[in-house]
Amino acid sequence: MATEPIWRLGAILNESLATTLRFAAWHLELGADRLFLLFDNPQDPAIGVLRDHLKITCIPCTPDFWAELGLTQGTRFTKRQNAALTWVYRQVSDGWFLNVDADEFLFPGPKGLAPLLADVAETDSAVRILTAEAVAWPGQGGAVTRFRLPMERRPTRRGVYGADAGLFGPRRLGLVGHPQGKSLTRAGLADVRLRQHWPQNAAGERLPEKVIDAGTGAYLLHFIGLDFAAWRSKVDWRLQSRGFSGPLSEKVSEALLCEDAEDRLLDLHRRLHHVSPDVWARMEAAGVALSLSIDLDAPVLRQFSLDLADG
């Protein structure tokens, strides 16, 4: 009988306790053999909650940790992220390694992750799963979550968003975040460097990979920006780390210089992350709308015996 593919996950986090718990519980329930959680805040309260779990390794990112990698806490975040996750990748010798962020949840579709990995050719070093980006909508509630998918054609983006299409940037394909998704990389490969979306060799060349077709129902669910307060708290960080597209970065920077900056930012957030019934209907017509039944709190109760509903 064939054995289930082993996969492990690494992420660097600086989130609320609830966000971290949802992220960890979700991937444990998917069957991750181990989670390597690197905490950009070495005093993160989640460390005390998770460090004794048999399948979780908590790594506080202290100044000494960064010094081991030849970096400091002041080094640009994406450079630190790539270096830290590459370091973790080298601790793993078999199976697959998934590199994601705390607001990204692997959703392997109805057949599960094992068939996707079992079907990868030996010549492929990575498996990439594309993005589905969560959006807020009027009357949102219950377990149904709505997502938008990458919009390859520029006319589609203009047809969906109208005058707001320029906010999303041509390379984001109608999303606020990345459309590329994230990769599971074969463990144990020599001279691999992990980037945000895919692995590279020492020469900076991308490794051969299989991109999972969205027809499988597999997506990387990106819960970016749904809550204004959380989005607002990361505006400065995203500006510094190139987290916004070029056009959006300009709009955000302009808003911050205005007397009514908070009102302008709130308006931008709504235009980016909320969809009206009309916009949703246009997404459905274009085939870039996705509705899923998602419960992020139940896995926390099952995995850690903590009820987030209790506050």
C-alpha positions, 0 to 999 in steps of 0.5 A: 500500500502506498504511503501518504506523502509527508509534508511540512510547513514553515512560516514567519509570523507576527500576528495576533494570537487568534490569527496564529492559532487559526493558521496552525490548527488549519494546517495540522488538520490538513495533515502537516507532519510538522510546523516550523513557526518562526516568530518575528517578535521573539516575545510573541504570546503564541510561543507559550501556547504552542511550544509544547505541541508535538508537531510544532517547532517554535523558533523565536527570531532573536537578534542572535538568530538573525546574526547566525544568518548574517542578518539583523532585525533591521534587514528588509523583511522579504530578505529575512523571510527568504533567508529564514525559510531557506534555513528551515528548509535545510533542516528537512531531508524528506517529503515536501516543504511548504513556505507560506504566510500567516494569512495563507491557508492551503486548500487542497480541494475535495481529493486532498493533498496526497493525490496532488503530490503523488501525481508530480513527475520526478523531474519536478522539484516543486508544486505550485498552488495558485491564489484565491483571495478572500473578499468581504461582501454585504451581509457576510456571516456564517461559514461561507467565504467568498474569494476572487481568482486571478483575472488573466485578461485586462478587459476582464479586470476593467469589466469587473472593477470599472474605474477602480481597475487601476488600483490593482496593478497589472501584475496582480491580475485583479487581486490586491495580493499575489496571484502566483500562489505558493509552492511545496518544494521537494525536501533534500535538494542541494543548493536550494534558496526559497523565494516567496513563491517558488524555489531557486537554485544557487544561480537564481534560476527557478526550479522545474515545477508543476502548477496545479490547475484550478480545475482540481479545486485546490487553492491557496486561500489568501485572507488578506485585508478583510479587517480594516483595523488589521489592514491599517496596522500593516500599511507602513510595513507594506509600503516599506516591503513592497506589499502594495502594487505600484499604483496602489502604493502611490494612492496609499502614500498620497492618502497618508499626507492628507488631513483626512488620511484615515477616511481616505484609507478607509475608502481605499480599503473598501474599494479594494477588499469589499465587493458589492452585489454588482461586482460579485455578479460580474465576477461570477459572469467572468468565472473568477468568483469562488464560494467555499464553506470555511470554518477557521475556528473549529480546528482551533478547538479540536487541535488546541482545546481553545474556543476563540468564540470565548474571546 
